[in-house]
Amino acid sequence: MNDGVARYGRIYRRIARAFPHRFRVVCGDGLEQLGADIVPLVWQAEGVLGLIRCFADLALRLPLEYLAAWGEKFKEFIMTDDPFEGTWKANNEKSQWDPAYTPEQACLRFEATDTGYLLVAYGIKDGQAVAERPTPIITDGRRRPIVDLDGRPIPGVRPGALTYGTRPDPLTIEAGAEVDGQVLGRGTYRVSDDGQPLTVMTEGMGLKGPFKTVAVFERVTPDPYEPA
């Protein structure tokens, strides 16, 4: 192999080393070794034109790999590891609240657990701060008695009432409560494919009668409950 071909092989390897770290973690030294192996073969088979095509393909691939790496970085920035975990605030202009239950402000907080999530809902209604009892959502589909976090019956909940939760896909949670086959309330929580927004569809029976809402929540960033 003459010195010129060897020089082209070294140039190929230098360009290969400029690829993003993520690409190199996956491919290791494979691209560099490819340069050492393929440049002499291309020279023998196609000469200068073959080397031009070979380097042109490498030069085109380099910016594409950086764009892909930056895209992954941006996706990590806007999304947490868990699509639900964190604090969400309702966008009232995009929501369809039941007139009897329209809040001035509404927030949800999902905390991941070993069995699903702990859901905390709070906000402002009629000028007063309000908060619901923290609700565990166990997403295995089983029916369980409705109890508080210490396993005790909750005052005001009908005897025999059961709660359930499911995770039909990674971006959807379904939860509800029923007694003797009658639905007390149910909701579907759906995060969009890009991590924003969270759409919550709920219906059931409240203190002011039946309700049905479609609320749109946006992720609060930075999360006020996470240490800075």
N, C-alpha and C positions, 0 to 999 in steps of 0.2 A: 504494500500500500504506500503510495507516494506521500510526501509531506503535505501537499495541498489537501488531499482527502482527509488526512489525519487532522489537519487544522479545522476543516469543516466539522468533523466529528466533535472536536473540543468546543466549537462555537455552539453546536446543537446542545451539548450537555449544559453549557452556561445558561442558555435560554431556558432549558428544562428546569434549572434550579430557581428560576425567577417565578415559577408558578406558585399560586397561593398555598399557604401552609396546609389547609384542609385537603387540597388536591394531593399534595405530597404525602400526607398521612395515609390516605387511601392507597395511593399508587406506589408509595415508597420510592425506591431508586429505579423503578421500572422504566420511566420515561428517559432518564439519563442513559440507562443501559441500552434502551432502544436506539438512541442516537449513535452509540458506539457500534452497534450491530448493523443498523440499517444504512448508514451513510455509505460505507464501502459497497454494499450491494446495489444501492440506487445508482452510484457512480458507474459501476460496471454495467448495469442494465440500461440506463437512460442518459448517463453523462450529465452535463451541466443543466439541461432542462429538467431532468429528474430531481436534481438537488434544489433547484429553484422552487419546484412544486412542493418538495418536502419542507423547506423552510417557510414557504408561504402558508402551508397548513398549520405549522407550529405557531407562527406569528399571529394567525387569525384566532387560534385556540386560546392563546394567552389572555387577551382582554375578555373573552367570553367567560373564562373560568373566574376572573376577578369579578365580573358582574354577577355571576352566580354566587360567589362567596359573599359579596356585599348584600345581595338579596336575602341570604340566610341570616346575616347579621341583623338586617332591618326587621325581619320576621321575629327574631328572638327579642328584639327591643320592644316591639309592640305587643307581644304575647307573653304571658307567663307560661311556665311548664304545664300547668293545669288550666284548661280553658275557662273554668268557672271560678277558681279560687281568687279571692280578692273582694274589693268593694265596688259596687255598682250604684249609680245614681240615675233616677228616672228622668227621662226627657219628656216633660208633660205635653209639649207641643206635638210630639210624635205618638203619644199614647192615647188610648181610648178607654178612659176610666168610666166605671159605672157612676152616674150622677150622685148617688147616695154615698159613695165611698171615695170621692175624688180628694186626694191629699194636696196640700201645697208643696210638699216635698216628700219623696220616698227614696229609701236606699235599701239595698240588699247587701249582705256580706256572706260569702261562701267560704267556709274553712274546711279543707280536705281532712278526712279521717280515714282510719283503716277500713271502714265499711261503707263509706260514701262521703257525706258532707254534713256539717252543722250549718244551718241557715238561720241568719238573724235578719229580721226586717224591722226597720225603724224609719221615722220621718216626722213630719209636722202636719197635723190635721186640725182645722178650726183654730189655728194659732197656738196649739199646744203640742209639745213634743210627745210622741207616742212610740212605743216599741212593743213588738210581739214577743212572746216567749220563744227563746231559742229552740229551733226544731231540728232534730236529727233526721236526715234522709238516708236510709239504708237501701242501697240500690240493687238488692238481690231479688226483688220481686215478691218476697214473702210478706204475709200479713202479720202484724204484731199489735198488741194492745197499745193504746195511746197513753204514755206515761211521761213524767218529766225526766230530766237528765239524771235524777237519782233513782229512777225506777218506780216512783210513787204515782198513784192516780192523780189526775189533774182535776181540780174542782170545776164543775160545770160541764165536763165532758160526759156524754151519755155512756152508761155502762155497756160494755160489749163493743165499743167503738174500736176500730182497727185502722192502722196506718200502713202505707206501703210505698215503695219507691222502685223505679226501674231505670236502667241506662240503655235505651234501645240502640244508641250509637254514641261515639265519644263526645259529640257536641249537644246531646239532648238528655235531659233528665225529666222523668215523669214521676209525680208524687200525688198522693191523695189520702183521703180518709173516708171510711164508710162504717155503717152499723146496720146489721141485719139486712145486708144487700142494698141498702139505701146510701147513695153518695152524699156525704156531708160537704165535701170540697175536693177539688183536684186542680192540678196545675201542670203546665208543660213549660220547661225552661230550655230555650234553644239559643246557643251562641252561633253567630254566623261564621262562615268558613274562614274569614280573615280575623276573627277574634273580637270584632265589634259589629253590631251591638249584641246585647242579650235581650231576646224577646220573651216575655212572660205572659202566658195565657192562663187565666184562672177563672174558675166558676164555683159556685157553691151557695151556702146559706149563711148569712151573717146576722148580726144583731138588728140590722135595719131591713132584713128580708133577703131575697136571692140577689146574687150579683154575678156579673160576667165582665171581665176586663181583658184588654190586650195592652200591656205596658212595655215600653221600650226603654231599656237601661243602657247607659254607657259606662265603661270602666273608668274608675277614678284613679288617675295617675299623677303623682305618686300616691300609693295607697296610704291613707292617713293612719292605718293601724300597723303598718310595717315600720320598723326602726329605720331612721335615715342612714 
